[in-house]
């Protein structure tokens, strides 16, 4: 892969403009931080989404845009009223532009303890290949 080419384009702002999407929930929306690791097989994206589980995360891929939405449920102690709170509640949303180097059919996602892990395998033609040399 050339240094100028990227398998995944990371942007802090949402790839989709506010004009094309409408928010139906009355909650704050946070842009979670992500770490992206790469090896010859593909990429691993790790993102913190506290309070979310596999039932509250939605991942879509449309027109090379991978969008992650998480809708965590607020944790409330039964039998208690909140007297003081420092944690803001809200949803998470983040989008990434994928290049053609990512195999769309092999994307895998898992959530554990509020951490989303996405495995993005490179397409066969994007993986490095060793060329055999024949004598003569």
Secondary structure as GFF3:
##gff-version 3
##sequence-region A 1 136
A	DSSP	beta_strand	8	10	.	.	.	ID=ss1
A	DSSP	beta_strand	28	30	.	.	.	ID=ss2
A	DSSP	beta_strand	34	38	.	.	.	ID=ss3
A	DSSP	beta_strand	42	48	.	.	.	ID=ss4
A	DSSP	beta_strand	57	62	.	.	.	ID=ss5
A	DSSP	beta_strand	65	70	.	.	.	ID=ss6
A	DSSP	beta_strand	90	98	.	.	.	ID=ss7
A	DSSP	three_ten_helix	104	106	.	.	.	ID=ss8
A	DSSP	beta_strand	108	112	.	.	.	ID=ss9
A	DSSP	beta_strand	115	121	.	.	.	ID=ss10
A	DSSP	three_ten_helix	124	126	.	.	.	ID=ss11
###
